[in-house]
Amino acid sequence: MRTMKCRHFPKRAFPGRGRDPFTRNGAGTKTRAGVTSHRSAPVSRAKTLKLPDVLDELDISRAAFYRMRAKGLAPKSKKLPNGQLRFRRADVDAWWASLND
């Protein structure tokens, strides 16, 4: 790599010039040994449902759901910082099974 003098980068090469993009190190980039990635193995998470998905599955209105929720009869949910609700598939299925008993 040829070094150039500049008032901003004295006695060094300009950053980014003459550099092989496949020799960077870091998450998700190629190295000489091969490809490294921080997403190499998918994280196994429980499937989560949004409120409209649950309402469609239960075939009830939003108002009816919130009435059930106020009485403590709705499936377990998690409230996100933005105010939306999320439901784990296992919780909804367990709740539905408990109603049929």
N, C-alpha and C positions, 0 to 999 in steps of 0.2 A: 504494500500500500504506500503510495507516495504521500509524503508529508508536505503540506503547504503552510505557509505562514500567513496569519491573519491577525488583526488586532484582537479579535474575539477568541480565537483558538490558536495561540502561539505554540509553535513547535509540535502541533498535533494535526492529525488529518481531520478534515471536515467530517462531522458526524453524518453517517448515512451514506457517504460516498465510497464506492469500492467495497462495500460490505456485502457478504453473501447473506441473503435473508434467511437461509436455512440453517445457519449456525448460531442463531440466537438461543439463549437459554431462558426458561421460564415455563409457566403452565400453559399447555396447549400449543407449544411451538415445536418445530423439528430441531433435532440435534444431530450430530454426526452419527451417533449410535442408533438413531431411529426416531420414531415419533413418540413424544411424550404428551400426555393430555391429562388435564385435571378431570375430564369427563370420561375416563376410560371405562369405568364401571357404573352403570346406571344405579341410582339410589332407589331402593325399593321402598316406596311409600304406600300407605293405604290410599285407595282412591277416595277423593273428596268430591262432594256434590255441592253445587250452588243451590240457593233457595228455589229458583225457578225449576230446576231439575227435580227437586223433592216435591214441589207443588204439582208438577206434571205427573209424577209417579203416583202420588197419593190421590190425585184428581180432586183437589180442594182449592179454594180461593186463598189468596194471601191473608185476607181478613180472618177467615176461619182458622188458618194456621196460627196467626198471632193470638187469637183468643185461646187456642189450645196451649200455646206456649206460655201465656200469662197464668193459666191454671196448672202448669207443670205437667201437661199431658203430651207434649211434643217430643220428638226424638232429641237426643243430646246434640248440641251444636257448639261451635266455636265462633266467637265474634272477632272479626279481624279489626285492626286499627282504623280501617276506613269505614267501619260500620256494617260491612257485609257479613252474612252468615255462611259458614261452611259446615257440612255434615259428612262424617265418615260413613262409607257404604256399610260397614259392619254395624255401626250404631243404628242406622235406619232399618236394616234388616232385622236386628235384634228387637227394636221397638215394634216393628210390624208383627213379628212372631209373638211378642208378649200380648199384643192386642187380640190375636187369634186364640190365645189360650183361655 
